[in-house]
Amino acid sequence: MSFSASSSSSLSSSSLLLLKKKSSNTNNSKSRQKQTRRRCANSIVVSSSARSDDDNDAREELMMNRRATLKTMMMTSAAAFATTTTTSFGGVAFAGGESLINVGDVAPEFTLPATGGGSIALKDILAENDYAVVYFYNQDGSTGCSIEAERFNQAQDAFKAKKARVLGISMDSIESHEGFCDKKGLTFSLLSDGDGSVSKAYGAELTLPVFGKFSDRQTFLVGKDGKVKAHWKEMGAKTDEEKMASVKSTAHVEQVLAAM
């Protein structure tokens, strides 16, 4: 069988067209595959990025909680050196000695910056209430202090029924206090004893190696006459009446309410 030149030319042209079409289809297919892979890759990157951000936030919160817990444990261990007399350790003074303020004494007057704006004076609180519950605590955000604040907050109705106003005092800044109140939903006032002078006047100054100065966990119940009606200490109490019940349950709050 023979082919003419024109037939051969026509066959060659058809073959070329088929080859070009096949090549075009192949290229289009490869292009679509690349686009699909690119979209998948982008999706994976976005998803991985989102997971990475969530993981980083979770890790950061976990580390903050661990640091706070570790700091609280170290502070508690260091403060445990406090004895029934004022102790000196490497030139550093610890709370836990003879109380500067005893039951029956006139509570030292103070005016301190408070959450919510402005300042609060003890005399003004007593002019409007029968009692002031002045409690000193170590630090905003630490585990024990957070639970203690939440317990006082949960009992606000009970304190109001007794015509008592709760005031929390530490050496943290007002900015720190405001953040603490927002995070824990606290509705009572926190006061900033920035230089530690009020804590010192009440015998509630705690100085620890490495960490520096803090307010020692103590609670004072002050009557309308300005005198201390009851005083509780977490450490260094000399009598059963002075021993602070657990702040991690409702025991200490109940202890304070029962003294009114």
Order of alpha helices (4+ residues) and beta strands (2+ residues): alpha-beta-beta-beta-beta-alpha-beta-alpha-alpha-beta-alpha-beta-alpha-beta-beta-beta-beta-alpha
